Amino acid sequence: MNPTDRQRKLLFGGLIAVLGGVGVYLTLAPSGHGDRAPEGARTTASAAPAGPASPPPGIAGSVGSGPFDIYRLLPFSQREFGTAADIAQRFVAAYGTYRYDETPDAYGARLAGLVTDDLLGQLRRGSAAPGLQDERRAQRVVAQSGATLDRVRDIEDNSIIFLVTAKQTIDRDGKTSRSSRQYAVTVTRDGDSLKVYAFEPADAGQKGDTG
């Protein structure tokens, strides 16, 4: 029996629907095992970070947030550093303090614990100079000095150079004057102690001149 026109139209419509469904399946389904990526590989690729998985060598640890001990990088401990600074300041104050009626030995005795033996000898000889002593006695000179520690100029294995400002008040013939001068003071290890080895005006450089 030949199908009628109505039956042919219904049959053709059914074939179109079936072929369309097959096309959709072939489009969405994987083409075969050979083209399918392993499940583990797909998971790894999607989870991989954009940048390197670990930091470059040498920077794996984080910088500590606690206080940094600068003294462990220096040739002097914190206590030695503080002692050296105190000695430099006390020396400058003592160096600029003297009286017309004070003997060179008394002046040197006040400096003895602060300076090396060589520097002490130079200071004693300078204070004992006849012309200087005569001038101070004639003018009845009385000098009083204070000192302010400014900063560190240099640090070496066995010495520290401090910049120290002397503030001196001088009474001469009943008249008072005031002056300020900065010194470069070298403190060095002397046996088991720290002492002033050399000093001079800061603007002249550190050459060991004891002016």
C-alpha positions, 0 to 999 in steps of 0.5 A: 500500500502506497503511503498517502501524502499525509503519511509521507509528511509525517515520516519525513518529519520523524526522520528529520527529528531523529537525524537532528538528535544524532547530530547533537549527540555527535557534536557534544560527545568525545570523539574517542579515548585517544583524544580524551585528556586524562582526568588527572591532567585536566584537574592539574591544569585547571589548578596550576597557579599563574606564577611560580609554585615557590619563591626563588632560592634565597628569599624563601624566609620572610623578613623578621618584624622584631628589632634589628641588632645593629651591634652584631655587625660592628667591631664594638659591643653596645656596652663598648660603644656607649663607654667610648662615647662617654669617654670622648665627651668627658675628655673634651669637657676636661680638655677645655677646663683649666685655671691660671693657678692650676699646675700642669700635673693637676691638669694632667691628672684629670685627663689621665684616665681618659687618654693614652699615655702618649697623648697624656704626655703631649697634653702635659707638655703643652699645658706646661709651656712657659709662655702659656702659663705666664699668660694665664697667670697674668690674665687670671684665666679661668676656663670651664667647658662642657661637651655635646656628643654630635655623631660618629664620623667613622668606625674601624676594627679598633677605633671609633671617631666621634664628633664632639662640640665643646662649649667653653666659657672663659673669664679673662681679666674679669671679662667673660667670653663664650665659644663653641668648637667641634672636635674629631675625637678618636677613641681606641682600645688600649689594653683592656680599656678604651681611651682617647688616642688622638683629637683635633678640630673636626674641620681639619680631618683626623691626623692625630694633631692635639692642637 
